[in-house]
Amino acid sequence: MTKKRSDKRTDEPADLPVGDGAEGTEIDPAPRPAAEQAHPEDLQAQRDDLMARLQRVSADYLNYQKRVQRDISEARDFANADLIGELLAMLDDMERALQAARANHGEDDPLLTGMQLVYDKALDVLARHGLTPIDSVGQPFDPTCHEAMMQQPSSDHDSPAVLTELQRGYRLKGRVLRPARVIVSAPSDPEQAEP
């Protein structure tokens, strides 16, 4: 045998006590929302405040998105900076080897020609990745991209200028990867020296 459950459900509202028990006390059946009780000026000021906050948050979010995109792009651009920086030592060695081969064997040496082709190809590959040499000789001395190794008196220049490049400098996508090591002009007359 199965027992049947009898659930008595009613859709009628339950009788609840009204008030504090005093006879004839009536309660407002629907309390008025706070929005109806506030003054329109207060609501307008509150709305304006919320809109201003929303605009600030939206602007902050857009700035955040731009900053993240810029950081990602910069990280992608300079991900290989360490590797390229280490390859610069190899380029320096190749330049010295080419200079020595020219001095000892002349320009017609087939080995020199092959080395020059390899050197040029390496420069092309690195240039495709954003590496550019820093022009130095004859340029005004710029401490952001030149490293002065010594000064040499010169009457040809009023302000410090690069006379000789000891080691080529490079930029990677506009940022100095390695400053050029240079000899800088100095006034030949000590009275011409800048204060």
C-alpha positions as CSV (number, residue, x, y, z in Angstrom):
1,M,0.0,0.0,0.0
2,T,1.1,3.4,-0.8
3,K,0.4,6.4,1.3
4,K,-0.9,9.4,-0.4
5,R,0.4,12.7,0.7
6,S,-2.1,15.3,1.0
7,D,-0.6,18.7,0.5
8,K,-2.9,21.5,1.1
9,R,-1.8,24.4,-0.7
10,T,-3.7,27.6,-1.0
11,D,-3.1,30.5,-3.2
12,E,-4.7,32.7,-0.7
13,P,-2.5,35.1,1.2
14,A,-2.0,34.2,4.8
15,D,-3.6,36.3,7.5
16,L,-1.0,38.5,9.0
17,P,-1.4,40.7,11.9
18,V,-1.7,44.4,11.0
19,G,-0.2,47.2,13.0
20,D,0.4,46.9,16.7
21,G,-3.0,45.5,17.4
22,A,-4.9,48.7,17.6
23,E,-8.3,48.7,16.0
24,G,-8.8,50.8,13.0
25,T,-5.2,51.3,12.2
26,E,-4.5,51.2,8.5
27,I,-1.1,50.7,6.8
28,D,-0.2,52.1,3.5
29,P,-0.3,48.9,1.3
30,A,2.6,49.9,-0.9
31,P,5.3,52.1,0.6
32,R,6.5,54.8,-1.8
33,P,9.9,54.1,-3.3
34,A,12.8,56.4,-2.2
35,A,13.1,57.7,-5.8
36,E,9.6,59.3,-5.5
37,Q,10.4,60.9,-2.3
38,A,13.7,62.5,-3.5
39,H,13.7,65.9,-5.1
40,P,14.3,66.1,-8.8
41,E,17.3,68.3,-8.2
42,D,18.9,65.6,-6.0
43,L,18.1,63.0,-8.6
44,Q,19.7,65.1,-11.4
45,A,22.8,65.7,-9.3
46,Q,23.0,62.0,-8.5
47,R,22.6,61.1,-12.2
48,D,25.3,63.6,-13.2
49,D,27.7,62.2,-10.6
50,L,27.1,58.7,-11.8
51,M,27.6,59.7,-15.5
52,A,30.8,61.5,-14.6
53,R,32.1,58.4,-12.7
54,L,31.1,56.2,-15.7
55,Q,33.0,58.4,-18.1
56,R,36.1,58.3,-15.9
57,V,35.9,54.6,-15.6
58,S,35.4,54.3,-19.4
59,A,38.4,56.6,-20.0
60,D,40.5,54.6,-17.5
61,Y,39.6,51.4,-19.2
62,L,40.4,52.7,-22.7
63,N,43.8,54.0,-21.4
64,Y,44.5,50.6,-19.9
65,Q,43.7,48.9,-23.2
66,K,46.0,51.2,-25.1
67,R,48.8,50.8,-22.5
68,V,48.5,47.0,-22.7
69,Q,48.5,47.0,-26.5
70,R,51.6,49.3,-26.5
71,D,53.4,47.0,-24.0
72,I,52.6,43.9,-26.0
73,S,53.8,45.6,-29.2
74,E,57.0,46.8,-27.5
75,A,57.6,43.4,-26.0
76,R,57.2,41.9,-29.4
77,D,59.5,44.4,-31.0
78,F,62.3,44.1,-28.5
79,A,62.0,40.4,-27.7
80,N,65.2,39.7,-29.7
81,A,67.2,42.6,-28.4
82,D,69.4,40.5,-26.2
83,L,70.2,38.1,-29.1
84,I,70.8,40.9,-31.5
85,G,73.0,42.6,-29.0
86,E,75.2,39.5,-28.7
87,L,75.4,39.2,-32.5
88,L,76.9,42.7,-32.6
89,A,80.2,41.3,-31.2
90,M,80.3,38.9,-34.1
91,L,79.7,41.8,-36.6
92,D,82.6,43.7,-35.0
93,D,84.9,40.6,-35.4
94,M,83.8,40.3,-39.0
95,E,84.6,44.0,-39.6
96,R,88.1,43.6,-38.1
97,A,88.7,40.5,-40.2
98,L,87.6,42.3,-43.4
99,Q,89.9,45.2,-42.6
100,A,92.9,42.9,-41.9
101,A,92.2,40.9,-45.1
102,R,92.1,44.1,-47.2
103,A,95.3,45.3,-45.6
104,N,97.1,42.0,-46.2
105,H,95.6,40.6,-49.4
106,G,94.0,43.5,-51.3
107,E,90.5,43.8,-52.6
108,D,90.8,41.1,-55.2
109,D,91.1,38.2,-52.8
110,P,88.1,35.7,-53.3
111,L,88.1,34.9,-49.6
112,L,87.6,38.6,-48.9
113,T,84.8,38.8,-51.4
114,G,83.1,35.8,-49.7
115,M,83.5,37.3,-46.2
116,Q,82.1,40.6,-47.4
117,L,79.0,38.8,-48.9
118,V,78.4,37.0,-45.6
119,Y,78.9,40.3,-43.6
120,D,76.5,42.2,-45.9
121,K,73.9,39.4,-45.6
122,A,74.1,39.4,-41.8
123,L,73.6,43.2,-41.8
124,D,70.6,42.8,-44.2
125,V,68.9,40.2,-41.9
126,L,69.5,42.3,-38.8
127,A,68.2,45.4,-40.7
128,R,64.9,43.5,-41.5
129,H,64.5,43.1,-37.7
130,G,65.0,46.8,-37.1
131,L,68.7,47.2,-36.5
132,T,70.3,50.4,-37.9
133,P,73.8,51.8,-37.5
134,I,74.3,55.1,-35.7
135,D,75.9,57.8,-37.9
136,S,78.7,59.3,-35.9
137,V,81.7,60.8,-37.7
138,G,81.2,64.5,-38.2
139,Q,78.0,64.6,-36.2
140,P,77.6,66.7,-33.0
141,F,78.4,64.7,-29.9
142,D,75.1,63.2,-28.4
143,P,75.5,61.4,-25.1
144,T,72.4,59.4,-25.7
145,C,73.9,57.6,-28.6
146,H,77.7,58.3,-28.3
147,E,80.1,57.1,-25.7
148,A,83.1,59.4,-25.5
149,M,86.3,57.4,-25.0
150,M,88.6,60.4,-25.3
151,Q,88.9,64.0,-26.4
152,Q,91.2,65.3,-29.1
153,P,91.9,69.0,-29.6
154,S,90.5,70.4,-32.8
155,S,90.2,73.9,-34.1
156,D,87.6,72.9,-36.7
157,H,84.7,72.5,-34.3
158,D,83.2,75.0,-31.9
159,S,81.1,72.5,-30.0
160,P,82.0,68.9,-29.3
161,A,81.8,66.8,-32.4
162,V,82.6,63.2,-33.2
163,L,86.1,63.0,-34.9
164,T,86.6,59.2,-35.0
165,E,84.4,56.2,-34.5
166,L,86.2,53.4,-32.5
167,Q,83.2,51.1,-32.4
168,R,80.0,51.4,-34.4
169,G,76.8,51.9,-32.4
170,Y,73.4,50.5,-33.3
171,R,69.7,51.3,-32.8
172,L,67.0,48.7,-32.7
173,K,63.7,50.1,-33.9
174,G,64.7,53.6,-32.8
175,R,66.0,52.7,-29.4
176,V,69.8,52.7,-28.8
177,L,71.0,49.1,-28.5
178,R,74.7,50.0,-28.2
179,P,76.1,53.5,-28.2
180,A,78.9,54.3,-30.6
181,R,82.3,54.6,-29.0
182,V,83.9,57.7,-30.3
183,I,86.7,60.3,-30.0
184,V,85.2,63.7,-29.5
185,S,86.7,67.1,-30.5
186,A,87.8,69.4,-27.8
187,P,88.7,73.1,-28.3
188,S,92.4,73.5,-29.0
189,D,92.4,76.8,-27.1
190,P,91.4,76.3,-23.4
191,E,89.7,79.7,-23.4
192,Q,87.2,78.4,-26.0
193,A,86.1,75.7,-23.7
194,E,82.4,75.8,-22.8
195,P,81.7,76.6,-19.1
